[in-house]
Amino acid sequence: MRIIFLLPLIFSIVGLSFSYKLLDQKHEDNSSSLIWLDQELANYRFTDISNNETIDVKELEYPALINIFSSWCVACKQEHETLMRLAQYNNVKLYGIIWKDAKSNIINYLKELGNPYHKTLIVDDNFFADLAIAGVPETILIDKNKKIIFKYIGPLDQEFINVIEKTYD
Amino acid sequence: MIPTLGYFSLVFAFIISLSTIILPFLSKIIGISRNLNLSIIAVIISFIFILTSFFSLLYSYIISDFSLLNVFNHSHTSKPLIYKIAGTWGNHEGSMLLLVVILSFISTLFTLTSNYEHNIKLKVNIIQSLIIAAFLAFIIFTSNPFIRLFPPAANGLGLNPLLQDLGLAVHPPILYMGYVSFSIPFSVSIVALLNKNANKNWGQSLYIWIILAWSSLTAGIILGSTWAYRELGWGGFWFWDPVENAALIPWLSGTALLHSIISLKKRENLKIWCIFLSISTFILSLVGTFLVRSGIVTSVHAFANDPARGVFILMIISCVTILSFTIFALRAHNLRSNNSFAFWSRDSAIISSNLFLISCCFTVMFGTFTPIFYELLFKKTISIGEPYFTTTLAPSVLLILIFAAIAPFLSWQFDKVKRIKKLTQMNFIITIIVSSIIIYLTKIFTIFSIIFIIAAIFLIVSTLYFLIKKCRNKKTIWANISMILAHIGVGVLILGVVLVANLEEETQKFLSINDTIKLNNYEFKLKAIIYEEGTNFFTRKAKIYVTYNNNEITTLLPELRIYKVENSKTNESSIYSTILSNIYANIGEINHEQKLLVRIYYKPMINLVWLAMCLLILSGTVTIIRTLWIKYAYNIFTTSNI
């Protein structure tokens, strides 16, 4: 038996063990991650879903946390409790942006679970494209100078709140 | 009643398939030939049971039986009948059932029609049955489509609107046909390892099964990309999405197998290599399924995210991989080929092109899996996109084109360099002339693109030259026709892709009524926005007049559909195609100034890509029909002699 014929077996065992590890990780749902950005916020126009008024980027209050969510997303429900806690914290304003969802769904969703958002907004696809948003939930932190500090992919947790509180106290 | 029948049929099929494993032990008691009959009967009966099960699910979908959870989740009474039927496999459970139906069908087809001797057939039947049993266990334990909903719902939740398209009705069955058909070369190779025998006849009999698998996989991938072109509204047909790559990876290794098996059936070369490729191609097909089903990657294709399913499929893959590669490691050295060949020979050309195909395969695998593993190891996400794939694949693809052009002229075993030079000289001159004309007309001046245009034209010209020069009579034409079609297809595909990538133009703008945008001498005028209601959706249509140098040529009607039940949107692009180009329009949202977002893509020469895809599908089909024809004629011939 030549050693070369063993190679496929060895490679596949390595690959398989990686895959098992990967699945385990998915189980724990450790898929949250933070990406540091240093980017000016461009000009966008938002529509407030409560009164259909258009709002310019300049009219938002900063520092702001912009949470992108939808009613059909399971991880968004998971982080909702955290968002409710964040809402009580006044130094940072929390805005919600709807991702691929109907307005009526969102209104029902917020009625059912409570509304943590200062304002809930609709924005066109350019916004998502510029910030490379590929899914929900994602949360963006924008500072007083309208600079995007980071985006956080995945559901928020208590640790995240602690960091925000420490920074803006 | 009917769903219960479906469920129990599944369980019976599972028991029958699993029970084939005792057949080898029976052989000591009963004779070998009876064993074969038993295994054939087992395969056929389990196929009938699986088919019954599939039809009962189909029936539940057609009558909209909302006492089934699966139907409730994925169907709705307002859906047109065709999508109710297609909806059967438009969800995880149903599509797995379809996969098993096709797997079982191909096993039955193999056992009834293949040319192998009894001893091989028996073992192949057993291996196929065990694979079927593994998938049935997967369905029964983790994704049972027959789970009841009590009390029954009044109406269903609907089907993902992206999937409400005719492409969906045909794309998955054919793609699955490709995936699971590679199980036949797999099983046959394992048997060859066990029997320590793989000769010319073995290769000859396997050839048609590889062709069948390769053609279905090709057709499946092509249908998928045309679906993406029409339905996703991104203006392209290939996005290097992990799930697309998951189909491309086995396609590349399958293509390598398709070429090396020719060397085996003609010259008894490359035995171990063919067996290795057969095993890996099937495993890679399974990995493709795993990627889609486990929720490790998210994309339009991944509709189920249950970790338990991922673990189960991974267990199936582990068993198959470890068992088969262990047998390979233990037995492969018994199958050495002793035929020698020179550097300048068709054998060596096939080996080289195989190596380049496999390097492409690894490149795509690397690009697909690295982001996943990187996230695991470093907790950071990276994305690998189109630039990586085009730059890293380019050298291999270029060499493949050149080898594909020259290889058919080479003779087996050894050839003279002078002869090849003489043969290709003429082609090369024609190539240079034709490419210069194309480059002059299209004004493409990047070196990278020019090289690829030349290589693609060289392949097309050489293959046509081969057709004229070498195929003098009917017999040689028939023997080479699929190679000629496929090689021209690949040449045209690469040419088309390069031209489209260089010449395409796109623009987008918010328009109010009677506003215009210009793109490449075309002028687009938004005439009206129409709101309509379809059977299960509302639609916003834009009426766009297209004029070319002030001559009106057509009206485009792109739509944005909002599906009532599912409350989500799909883009229906409108495409105006002429021989030379496609004009592709789709619309987006209406902004606060009541202007409508219109996107226009001008895609010249895209028809070359579609033509190439037709040629590739045709090439496989021709071989299958021809083999059937020979088999049929041969049967008549032999029976009349008796």
Chai-1 contact restraints between the chains, C-beta under 6 A:
chainA,res_idxA,chainB,res_idxB,connection_type,confidence,min_distance_angstrom,max_distance_angstrom,comment,restraint_id
A,M1,B,H333,contact,1.0,0.0,6.0,A-B,restraint_1
A,R2,B,H333,contact,1.0,0.0,6.0,A-B,restraint_2
A,F5,B,A329,contact,1.0,0.0,6.0,A-B,restraint_3
A,F5,B,A332,contact,1.0,0.0,6.0,A-B,restraint_4
A,L6,B,A329,contact,1.0,0.0,6.0,A-B,restraint_5
A,P8,B,F325,contact,1.0,0.0,6.0,A-B,restraint_6
A,L9,B,F325,contact,1.0,0.0,6.0,A-B,restraint_7
A,L9,B,T326,contact,1.0,0.0,6.0,A-B,restraint_8
A,L9,B,A329,contact,1.0,0.0,6.0,A-B,restraint_9
A,S12,B,T321,contact,1.0,0.0,6.0,A-B,restraint_10
A,S12,B,F325,contact,1.0,0.0,6.0,A-B,restraint_11
A,L16,B,S318,contact,1.0,0.0,6.0,A-B,restraint_12
A,S19,B,L314,contact,1.0,0.0,6.0,A-B,restraint_13
A,L22,B,L376,contact,1.0,0.0,6.0,A-B,restraint_14
A,L23,B,G310,contact,1.0,0.0,6.0,A-B,restraint_15
A,L23,B,V311,contact,1.0,0.0,6.0,A-B,restraint_16
A,Q25,B,L376,contact,1.0,0.0,6.0,A-B,restraint_17
A,K26,B,P307,contact,1.0,0.0,6.0,A-B,restraint_18
A,H27,B,P307,contact,1.0,0.0,6.0,A-B,restraint_19
A,S33,B,T381,contact,1.0,0.0,6.0,A-B,restraint_20
A,T54,B,H592,contact,1.0,0.0,6.0,A-B,restraint_21
A,A102,B,N567,contact,1.0,0.0,6.0,A-B,restraint_22
A,D124,B,E589,contact,1.0,0.0,6.0,A-B,restraint_23
